[in-house]
Amino acid sequence: MNILLYTILTLCTLGALLAVVLYFVAQRFRVDEDPRIDEVETRLPGANCGACGFPGCRAMAEALVARDDISTLYCPVGGAAAMSSVGDFLGKSAPEREPEVAVVRCAGSCTERPDGTAVRQRLNRFDGARSCAVVAETYSGETGCTWGCLGQGDCVDVCAFDAIRMNPQTGLPQVDDERCTACGKCVGACPKLIIELRRKGPKSRRVFVSCVNREKGAVARKACEVACIGCGKCVKVCAFEAITVESNLAYIDPTKCRLCRKCVAECPTGAIIETGFPPKVGTPTAI
């Protein structure tokens, strides 16, 4: 009986001593956290998507509180409203950026048209894992265009905002401008790099080249009827020097483009897309 009593007393004494030691250790190595971090975190959207460059909203909040200059920090999901709220609370100048949206730069649908042809002819059928990453590592894809969309939907799988889906008619990704937060996850998930973030534009109006094929004109056109052939006609009609042609591919700089749309009418293959504008007869629109 005495042995049991001594054992209990010994364990209680050791527990008390260890608790005291742990208390002093915790006090010695305690890290005081700025209480403003919690408040800043509540002003961020809480998506924890990593689009800001940090692993989550908590890490972003810590950086916003710690840095005197927050001009390089931006939350694309919360946008200007969230950053303005944070800036007002911290008394710091919040950065301002124009809203962006994901844009799919491929219009090569494999869907058969009434005449039995398709913009991109499907040469084979992939019967493996439904993943663009797998297809890209395995072979060049189901069509003659080795640059275009592979159609397996990796971009859809990584989108946390339900802002992108595969269009069943075209087999191409379709972005919902209202849901897209420009987090960039779909951009990173696409092995063909056909998705990019562009300025959303006034009234969601944009003009862009919906093609990434860098083959010479004849080769590109043979693989896809709406491919850019690098002819340069769009460059000649642009009065704002917004269009350049490099490696047989035209590109429209969204910071210079004034949405005049002269290039849309001039493009012989319909590779230049306009979106957000009132529809016009004979003008290609975004899918």
C-alpha positions in Angstrom: 0.0 0.0 0.0 2.9 2.4 0.9 4.6 1.6 -2.4 1.4 2.6 -4.3 1.1 5.8 -2.3 4.8 6.7 -2.9 4.4 6.0 -6.6 1.3 8.3 -6.9 3.0 11.1 -5.0 6.2 10.8 -7.1 4.2 11.0 -10.3 2.3 14.0 -9.1 5.5 15.8 -8.0 7.1 15.1 -11.4 4.0 16.3 -13.2 4.0 19.5 -11.2 7.7 20.1 -11.8 7.4 19.4 -15.5 4.4 21.8 -15.8 6.5 24.5 -14.1 9.4 23.8 -16.5 7.1 23.9 -19.5 5.5 27.2 -18.4 8.9 28.9 -18.1 10.1 27.4 -21.4 6.9 28.7 -23.1 7.4 32.1 -21.6 11.0 32.2 -22.7 10.3 31.3 -26.3 6.9 33.0 -26.6 6.4 34.8 -29.9 4.0 37.7 -29.6 1.7 38.0 -32.6 0.3 41.3 -33.8 -3.4 41.3 -33.1 -4.1 43.1 -36.3 -3.3 40.0 -38.3 -6.6 38.4 -37.2 -8.5 41.5 -38.3 -6.8 41.6 -41.7 -7.4 38.0 -42.3 -11.2 38.5 -41.8 -11.0 41.2 -44.5 -9.5 38.8 -47.0 -11.8 36.3 -48.9 -10.6 33.2 -47.1 -10.2 31.2 -50.3 -6.7 30.1 -49.4 -6.1 29.6 -53.2 -2.5 30.8 -53.2 -3.1 33.3 -56.0 -1.4 36.1 -54.0 1.8 34.1 -53.9 1.4 33.0 -50.3 0.2 29.5 -49.1 -3.0 31.0 -47.6 -4.9 34.0 -46.5 -3.2 33.9 -43.0 0.2 34.2 -44.5 -1.0 37.0 -46.7 -2.4 38.8 -43.7 0.9 38.4 -41.9 2.8 40.0 -44.8 0.3 42.8 -45.1 0.8 43.7 -41.4 4.6 43.2 -41.4 5.5 45.3 -44.5 5.4 49.1 -44.6 5.0 49.0 -48.4 2.3 46.7 -49.5 2.2 47.9 -53.1 3.5 44.5 -54.4 0.9 42.5 -52.5 -2.4 41.9 -54.0 -5.3 39.5 -53.5 -6.9 38.8 -57.0 -9.8 37.0 -55.4 -10.8 39.8 -53.1 -9.8 42.4 -55.6 -9.8 46.2 -55.1 -12.6 46.0 -52.5 -10.6 43.7 -50.2 -7.3 45.5 -50.7 -8.9 48.9 -50.0 -10.5 47.6 -46.8 -7.2 46.2 -45.6 -5.4 49.4 -46.6 -7.8 51.6 -44.7 -7.5 49.4 -41.6 -3.7 49.4 -41.6 -3.4 53.0 -42.7 -1.3 51.9 -45.7 -1.6 52.7 -49.4 -3.3 49.7 -51.0 -2.3 48.7 -54.6 -4.8 49.1 -57.4 -5.1 46.8 -60.4 -7.5 46.3 -63.2 -9.6 43.2 -62.8 -8.4 40.2 -64.8 -10.0 37.1 -66.1 -8.9 33.8 -67.5 -9.0 33.6 -71.3 -8.8 30.4 -73.3 -6.6 31.0 -76.4 -7.8 28.1 -78.5 -10.9 28.1 -80.7 -10.2 24.8 -82.5 -13.4 22.9 -82.0 -13.5 19.2 -83.0 -17.3 19.2 -83.3 -18.6 18.3 -86.7 -20.3 21.1 -88.6 -23.4 20.6 -90.9 -21.1 19.9 -93.9 -19.4 17.1 -92.0 -16.1 18.9 -91.4 -14.6 20.3 -88.2 -12.4 23.2 -87.4 -9.9 20.7 -86.1 -10.1 17.1 -87.4 -9.8 14.4 -84.8 -7.3 11.9 -86.0 -7.5 9.4 -83.2 -9.2 8.7 -79.8 -7.4 8.7 -76.5 -8.5 5.8 -74.3 -6.4 6.5 -71.2 -6.5 8.5 -68.0 -8.6 11.6 -68.4 -5.9 14.1 -67.8 -4.3 16.8 -70.0 -1.0 16.3 -68.1 -1.0 12.6 -68.9 -1.9 13.1 -72.6 0.7 15.8 -73.0 3.4 13.5 -71.7 2.2 10.5 -73.7 1.7 11.9 -77.2 0.7 15.0 -79.2 -3.1 14.8 -78.8 -6.1 13.6 -80.8 -5.8 16.2 -83.6 -3.3 17.4 -86.0 -2.7 20.5 -84.0 0.0 19.8 -81.3 -0.5 23.2 -79.7 -4.2 23.4 -78.9 -6.4 22.3 -76.1 -6.3 18.6 -75.2 -9.8 18.7 -73.8 -9.4 16.5 -70.7 -10.5 19.2 -68.3 -7.5 19.6 -65.9 -8.3 23.3 -65.7 -11.8 22.5 -64.6 -10.6 20.2 -61.9 -8.3 22.8 -60.2 -10.8 25.7 -60.3 -12.1 26.2 -56.7 -14.7 28.8 -57.9 -16.7 26.7 -60.4 -15.7 29.3 -63.0 -14.6 27.1 -65.9 -16.3 24.1 -67.5 -15.9 22.0 -70.6 -18.3 23.0 -73.3 -19.9 19.7 -74.5 -20.5 21.1 -78.0 -17.0 22.4 -78.7 -14.9 20.2 -76.3 -13.1 23.4 -75.2 -12.9 25.1 -71.8 -15.4 27.9 -71.2 -14.8 30.6 -68.6 -17.6 32.3 -66.6 -16.4 35.9 -66.3 -18.6 36.5 -63.3 -17.2 33.6 -61.3 -13.6 33.8 -62.4 -11.3 35.4 -59.7 -8.1 35.3 -61.8 -6.5 33.1 -59.3 -4.4 31.5 -62.0 -4.8 27.9 -61.0 -6.1 27.0 -64.5 -3.2 28.7 -66.1 -0.8 26.6 -64.2 -2.7 23.4 -64.8 -2.7 23.7 -68.6 0.3 21.8 -70.1 -0.3 23.5 -73.5 -0.3 27.1 -71.9 -3.4 28.1 -73.8 -5.0 29.8 -70.8 -3.8 33.2 -69.8 -4.9 36.0 -67.5 -5.9 39.2 -69.3 -7.5 42.5 -68.4 -11.2 41.9 -68.0 -11.8 45.1 -69.9 -14.6 47.7 -69.8 -18.0 45.9 -69.8 -16.0 42.6 -70.1 -15.1 43.5 -73.6 -11.8 42.0 -74.9 -10.1 41.3 -78.2 -7.4 38.6 -78.4 -5.8 36.1 -80.6 -7.4 32.7 -79.8 -4.5 30.6 -80.9 -1.0 29.6 -79.7 0.2 27.7 -82.7 3.7 28.8 -83.8 3.9 26.7 -86.9 4.2 28.4 -90.3 1.0 29.5 -91.8 0.3 26.7 -94.2 1.1 24.0 -91.5 -1.0 25.7 -88.9 -4.0 26.2 -91.2 -3.9 22.6 -92.3 -4.1 21.5 -88.7 -6.8 24.0 -87.7 -8.9 26.2 -89.9 -9.0 29.1 -87.3 -5.3 29.0 -86.6 -3.3 32.2 -86.7 -1.0 32.1 -89.8 1.2 35.0 -88.9 0.2 37.0 -92.0 0.6 40.3 -90.2 -2.6 41.9 -91.7 -3.8 42.7 -88.2 -0.5 44.5 -87.4 -1.0 46.8 -90.4 -4.5 47.9 -89.5 -3.8 48.5 -85.8 -3.3 52.2 -85.1 -2.2 51.7 -81.6 0.8 49.4 -82.1 -1.0 46.8 -79.9 -0.3 43.8 -82.1 3.0 42.0 -82.7 3.9 38.9 -84.7 6.6 36.7 -83.3 7.4 33.1 -84.4 4.4 33.1 -86.8 2.0 34.0 -84.1 0.2 37.3 -83.5 -0.4 38.6 -80.0 -2.5 41.6 -78.8 -1.2 43.6 -75.9 -4.2 44.2 -73.7 -2.6 47.4 -72.2 -2.4 49.0 -75.7 -5.5 47.6 -77.3 -8.3 50.2 -77.6 -10.9 47.7 -78.7 -11.4 49.2 -82.1 -11.8 45.7 -83.6 -10.3 46.5 -87.0 -8.0 43.5 -86.6 -11.0 41.2 -86.1 -12.4 42.0 -89.5 -9.0 41.9 -91.1 -8.0 38.4 -89.9 -8.4 36.0 -92.8 -8.8 32.9 -90.6 -11.0 34.3 -87.8 -8.3 33.6 -85.2 -8.9 37.0 -83.5 -11.8 36.9 -81.1 -14.0 39.6 -79.7 -16.0 39.0 -76.6 -18.5 41.1 -74.7 -19.5 43.2 -77.7 -23.0 43.2 -79.2 -23.0 40.5 -81.8 -22.5 41.4 -85.4 -23.3 39.2 -88.4 -20.2 37.5 -89.7 -18.0 38.4 -86.8 -16.3 35.6 -84.8 -17.1 35.6 -81.1 -15.6 33.9 -78.1 -16.8 30.3 -77.4 
